[in-house]
Amino acid sequence: MKFLMTLFQIQDYGGIINHAEYLTKGLKELGHEVDFCVLVPKGAVSNRLPMRGRHNGYKSLEGGTGYMFHQARGWKGVPKIPYVSKQAREQFKEKCSKYDAVLWHIPVPTLNKDNEEITAWLDLYDHGSKNIAIIHDGNLPKLYPHLISVSKYFHAAVCVHESAYNSAEYLDIPRKLILNPFKIHGGFGLDFNQREGALAIQIFKAWKRVDTLIRAIPFIQEPNNPTKTIVRVGGAGIEYRYMTSKDKCKPKYFDAQGNRIWEVALANGMVYLDVVPNEQVLHLLGMTKLQIDPSFSKKYSGYGAHFNRTTVEAMIKGAVPMATDLGMKDSQIFKSGQNYIEIPHTATPEEFGDIVNEGLTNKQQWETIRHNNLGLLNKFDMRNVAQEYVDLVMQPTHFLEKGYPQKNIRLIEDCNKNLQFFGLPELSILVEQRIQASTGVNLANYNNNHRGG
């Protein structure tokens, strides 16, 4: 089969990079063809190859897309489609028609200022091939409600975790949970007695809750090895800048004595690694006992579990994950006490530290969880994940669960707000007509009878 992988240009790509590269590699290893391009909100672009010797921070994955990439900035040298140009749109659609499926990592433009008042993206989907929307976000109704304006062109939506799957329940697109792809390295690495400490690699966003770990570090000390316990923290982001700033440190990042919690953690043995390349993350996970993900979002958890890539990488390298009860809420994949050590989102710094200390010393718990996780890894193997995409494209999707917009009445208002950003008229009438045609429900009457619901 032939696949075209594409996405709208965004500011910070993060885990989408890893997903695209390993999915491409998995598809290619199964014998399929994969091409790649990026959609940019311009009338013209230069697709000249980048100059040699200017690849600082960029790398490539053997067998992946073939393009060098940066974890935040995206791909270098990838073909760009300036879709504001009508000619470029027609050429793109002609290109799409030659593939069995088009995989959209970002299926609609984001509310980035570069996209404001641009409407041309509506003309990109009607090309005769099967479109697959890949949903990476766990709060789709708020971020991408305008996807409903083009949903009729999609064969299916792939959701990469449970929060994404449940947050897409309003979409009138058949949807399937297909997990993020990884290269499974084989072997669990060092045993319990040869490892030490804990590792936490995060983007420092508010909902990632890195500060909850930072506050707990003074209380983390492995009783049998008090001089060896090391908590390594890596990553960057807006909250890191606030947490470490001497002039603009937020009040919440001070302790009761008026000390910066970051400085207190450093004084108690925390090691800060800055932004860590993926290869180094994997190396560190092979040496550490615990991988800590302190993140949780009450909004995301309302849709279900929202686990990050480092949790799976920890399993691959034999480290035991730690995660919050809300971060893993209602997960059918990861079970507390079986696949990870649970941290209550209400834990005090002392309670947080005690749970980490138990994880560092309880060998039986550690070995049991590590053994259990071996059975989960096949779900994430890039070849198995790639085959699920192939099967989805080849099969009819009537057997998949499909939502309907009236499940979330506020969706219409949110969709219209987003469309106003793009300079598009409200689509309420169009949406109502499509809902009525597919469900027999008159949304106008439904709204009048359920106002405020």
Residue pairs with C-beta under 8 A, 6 or more apart in sequence:
1 32
1 33
1 100
1 101
1 390
1 393
1 394
2 32
2 33
2 34
2 35
2 98
2 99
2 100
3 27
3 32
3 33
3 34
3 35
3 99
3 100
3 101
3 102
3 103
3 389
4 34
4 35
4 36
4 37
4 95
4 96
4 99
4 101
4 102
4 103
4 129
5 20
5 23
5 24
5 34
5 35
5 36
5 37
5 65
5 102
5 103
5 105
6 36
6 37
6 38
6 39
6 81
6 102
6 103
6 104
6 105
7 16
7 20
7 38
7 39
7 104
7 105
7 106
8 38
8 39
8 41
8 106
8 107
8 108
8 109
8 110
8 115
8 121
9 38
9 39
9 40
9 41
9 74
9 80
9 114
10 16
10 74
10 106
10 110
10 112
11 112
12 72
13 69
13 71
13 72
13 73
13 74
14 71
14 72
14 203
15 136
15 180
15 308
15 309
16 105
16 106
16 136
17 69
17 71
17 74
17 75
18 180
18 182
18 278
18 309
19 105
19 134
19 136
19 160
19 180
19 181
20 36
20 64
20 65
20 105
21 61
21 64
21 65
21 69
22 61
22 64
22 180
22 181
22 182
22 183
22 382
22 385
23 103
23 181
23 382
23 385
23 386
23 389
24 34
24 36
24 63
24 64
24 65
25 61
25 62
25 63
25 64
25 183
25 382
26 181
26 381
26 382
26 383
26 384
26 385
26 386
26 387
27 34
27 386
27 389
27 390
28 34
28 63
29 63
29 382
29 383
29 386
30 383
30 386
30 387
30 390
32 386
32 390
34 65
35 99
36 65
36 66
36 67
36 75
36 78
36 79
37 78
37 79
37 80
37 81
37 92
38 74
38 75
38 78
38 79
38 80
38 81
39 80
39 81
39 83
39 92
39 121
39 124
40 80
40 81
40 82
40 83
41 83
41 84
41 109
41 114
41 115
41 118
41 120
41 121
42 82
42 84
42 85
43 82
43 84
43 85
44 82
44 85
45 80
45 81
45 82
47 79
47 80
49 77
50 68
50 76
50 77
55 68
55 76
57 70
57 73
58 68
58 69
58 70
58 76
59 68
59 69
59 277
60 66
60 67
60 68
60 69
61 69
65 75
65 78
67 75
67 76
67 77
67 78
68 75
68 76
68 77
69 75
69 76
70 76
71 275
71 277
71 278
81 88
81 89
81 91
81 92
82 88
83 89
83 92
83 120
83 121
83 123
83 124
84 118
84 120
86 120
89 120
89 123
89 124
92 124
92 127
93 123
93 124
93 126
93 127
94 127
96 102
96 127
96 128
96 129
97 127
97 128
97 129
98 129
99 129
100 129
100 130
100 393
101 129
101 130
101 131
101 132
101 155
101 389
101 393
102 127
102 129
102 130
102 131
102 132
103 132
103 134
103 389
104 131
104 132
104 133
104 134
105 134
105 136
106 136
107 131
107 133
107 134
107 135
107 144
107 147
107 150
107 154
107 157
108 121
108 144
108 146
108 147
108 149
108 150
109 115
109 118
109 121
109 422
110 143
110 144
111 418
111 421
115 121
115 421
115 422
116 421
116 422
116 423
117 422
117 423
118 422
118 423
119 422
119 423
119 424
121 422
122 149
122 150
122 424
125 131
125 150
125 153
125 154
126 153
130 155
130 156
130 393
131 153
131 154
131 155
132 154
132 155
132 156
132 157
132 158
132 389
132 392
132 393
133 147
133 154
133 156
133 157
133 158
133 173
134 157
134 158
134 160
135 157
135 158
135 159
135 160
135 164
135 165
135 167
135 168
135 175
136 160
136 164
137 143
137 144
137 164
137 167
138 161
138 163
138 164
138 167
138 297
138 300
138 303
138 304
138 306
139 163
139 167
139 297
139 299
139 300
139 303
140 147
140 164
140 167
140 168
140 171
141 167
141 170
141 408
141 410
141 411
141 414
142 299
142 414
144 418
145 411
145 414
145 415
145 418
146 415
146 418
146 419
146 422
147 171
148 170
148 171
148 172
148 405
148 411
148 415
148 427
148 431
149 415
149 419
149 424
149 427
149 430
149 431
151 171
151 172
151 173
152 172
152 434
154 173
155 174
155 392
155 393
155 397
156 173
156 174
156 175
156 176
156 392
156 397
156 400
157 168
157 171
157 173
157 174
157 175
157 176
158 175
158 176
158 177
158 178
158 389
158 392
159 165
159 168
159 175
159 176
159 177
159 178
160 177
160 178
160 179
160 180
161 177
161 179
161 180
161 304
161 305
161 306
161 307
162 177
162 303
162 304
162 305
162 306
162 330
162 331
162 332
162 333
163 300
163 301
163 303
163 304
163 305
163 306
164 303
164 306
165 175
165 177
165 303
165 304
166 303
166 304
167 300
167 303
168 175
168 403
169 403
169 407
169 408
170 403
170 404
170 405
170 407
170 408
170 411
171 402
171 403
171 405
172 402
172 403
172 404
172 405
172 434
172 435
172 438
173 402
173 403
174 397
174 398
174 400
174 401
174 402
175 400
175 401
175 402
175 403
176 388
176 392
176 400
178 385
178 388
178 389
178 392
179 333
179 379
179 380
179 385
180 309
180 312
180 380
180 385
181 380
181 381
181 382
181 385
181 386
182 309
182 312
182 313
182 316
182 377
182 380
182 381
182 382
183 382
184 316
184 377
184 378
184 380
184 381
184 382
185 282
185 316
185 317
187 318
188 317
188 318
188 370
188 374
189 286
189 287
189 317
189 318
190 286
190 287
190 318
192 289
192 363
192 366
192 367
193 363
195 287
195 288
195 289
195 319
196 222
196 225
196 228
196 229
196 230
196 287
196 288
196 289
197 222
197 228
197 229
197 230
197 231
197 232
197 288
197 289
197 290
197 360
198 220
198 230
198 231
198 232
198 288
198 289
198 290
198 291
198 292
198 322
198 356
198 359
198 360
199 231
199 232
199 234
199 281
199 284
199 285
199 288
199 290
199 291
199 292
199 314
199 319
200 210
200 213
200 231
200 232
200 233
200 234
200 235
200 291
200 292
200 293
200 294
201 233
201 234
201 235
201 273
201 276
201 281
201 310
202 208
202 210
202 233
202 234
202 235
202 237
202 293
202 294
202 295
202 308
202 310
203 235
203 236
203 237
204 210
204 235
204 236
204 237
204 238
204 239
204 240
204 241
204 243
205 237
205 238
205 239
206 239
207 295
207 296
207 297
207 300
208 237
208 239
208 294
208 295
209 294
209 295
209 296
209 324
209 345
210 233
210 235
210 239
210 240
210 243
210 294
211 239
211 243
211 252
211 253
211 261
212 294
212 347
212 349
212 352
213 231
213 233
213 292
213 294
213 352
214 233
214 243
214 261
214 262
214 265
214 270
215 255
215 261
215 265
215 349
215 352
216 347
216 349
216 350
216 352
216 353
216 356
217 231
217 264
217 265
217 268
217 269
217 270
217 353
218 264
218 265
218 268
218 349
218 353
219 349
219 350
219 352
219 353
219 354
219 357
220 229
220 231
220 268
220 353
220 356
220 357
220 360
221 229
221 353
221 357
222 228
222 229
222 357
222 360
222 361
223 357
223 361
224 361
229 269
229 360
230 269
230 271
231 265
231 269
231 270
231 271
231 292
231 356
232 270
232 271
232 272
232 273
232 284
232 288
233 265
233 270
233 271
233 272
233 273
234 272
234 273
234 274
234 275
234 276
234 281
235 275
235 276
236 274
236 275
241 248
242 248
242 249
242 250
242 253
243 249
243 250
243 253
243 260
243 261
243 262
244 260
244 262
249 260
253 260
253 261
253 262
254 260
254 261
255 261
255 264
266 272
273 280
276 284
281 310
281 313
282 313
282 316
282 317
285 291
285 310
285 313
285 314
285 316
285 317
285 318
285 319
286 317
286 318
286 319
288 319
289 319
289 320
289 359
289 360
289 366
290 319
290 320
290 321
290 322
290 341
290 356
290 359
290 360
291 310
291 311
291 313
291 314
291 319
291 320
291 321
291 322
292 322
292 343
292 356
293 307
293 308
293 310
293 311
293 321
293 322
293 323
293 324
293 327
294 324
294 343
294 352
295 306
295 308
295 323
295 324
295 327
296 324
296 325
296 326
296 327
296 345
297 306
297 326
297 327
298 326
300 306
301 326
301 327
301 329
304 329
304 330
304 331
305 327
305 328
305 329
305 330
305 331
305 333
305 334
306 327
307 323
307 327
307 328
307 331
307 333
307 334
311 321
311 323
311 334
311 340
312 380
314 320
314 321
315 321
315 339
315 373
315 376
315 377
316 377
318 370
320 340
320 341
320 359
320 366
320 369
320 370
320 373
321 334
321 339
321 340
321 341
321 369
321 373
322 340
322 341
322 342
322 343
322 355
322 356
322 359
323 334
323 340
323 341
323 342
323 343
324 342
324 343
324 344
324 345
325 336
325 342
325 343
325 344
325 345
326 345
327 345
328 334
328 336
328 340
328 342
333 339
333 376
333 379
334 340
334 376
336 342
337 369
338 368
338 369
338 372
339 369
339 372
339 373
339 376
340 369
341 355
341 358
341 359
341 365
341 369
342 355
343 352
343 355
344 351
347 355
358 365
359 365
359 366
378 384
404 435
404 438
404 439
404 441
405 411
405 412
405 431
405 435
405 443
406 435
406 439
406 441
406 443
406 446
409 446
409 447
409 450
409 453
412 428
412 431
412 443
412 447
415 427
415 431
416 426
416 427
416 428
419 425
419 426
419 427
420 426
431 443
432 442
432 443
432 444
435 441
435 443
436 442
436 443
